Amino acid sequence: MDPDKRSELRTWAVVLSVVGVLIVAGAWFALPLLEGGVETLNAGVTLKTAALWSFGVTVLLLIVFAVAAGDSLIGELQFMLAGFFVFFVIITLLIAWIF
């Protein structure tokens, strides 16, 4: 095997090992922080809270769709508005139903 390939493989092995250790350490320290979120969700989510979450999810999703379509944020505005209201209603009801 070529020495350059070996050093490149060794570099990738070190990088992947460091990333793996960081993921495990992040999960280890994040688990106690997630307990508060679990306690909040145990009581359930009201329709008002679901609407807030749904608004944020819908706005982010439509921005991603607009950028991916290449129309910027203004192109085909009538379809974007119709999609926004449909997504908003469906996601609100799904969040309130599931959580």
Contacts in CASP RR format, 6 or more apart in sequence:
PFRMAT RR
TARGET T0000
AUTHOR 0000-0000-0000
METHOD contacts of the structure
MODEL  1
MDPDKRSELRTWAVVLSVVGVLIVAGAWFALPLLEGGVETLNAGVTLKTA
ALWSFGVTVLLLIVFAVAAGDSLIGELQFMLAGFFVFFVIITLLIAWIF
41 99 0 8 1.000
44 99 0 8 1.000
45 53 0 8 1.000
45 95 0 8 1.000
45 96 0 8 1.000
45 99 0 8 1.000
46 96 0 8 1.000
47 92 0 8 1.000
47 96 0 8 1.000
50 92 0 8 1.000
50 93 0 8 1.000
50 95 0 8 1.000
50 96 0 8 1.000
50 99 0 8 1.000
51 88 0 8 1.000
51 92 0 8 1.000
53 91 0 8 1.000
53 95 0 8 1.000
54 87 0 8 1.000
54 88 0 8 1.000
54 91 0 8 1.000
54 92 0 8 1.000
54 95 0 8 1.000
55 88 0 8 1.000
57 91 0 8 1.000
58 84 0 8 1.000
58 87 0 8 1.000
58 88 0 8 1.000
58 91 0 8 1.000
59 84 0 8 1.000
61 87 0 8 1.000
62 80 0 8 1.000
62 83 0 8 1.000
62 84 0 8 1.000
62 87 0 8 1.000
63 73 0 8 1.000
66 72 0 8 1.000
66 73 0 8 1.000
66 75 0 8 1.000
66 80 0 8 1.000
67 73 0 8 1.000
69 76 0 8 1.000
END
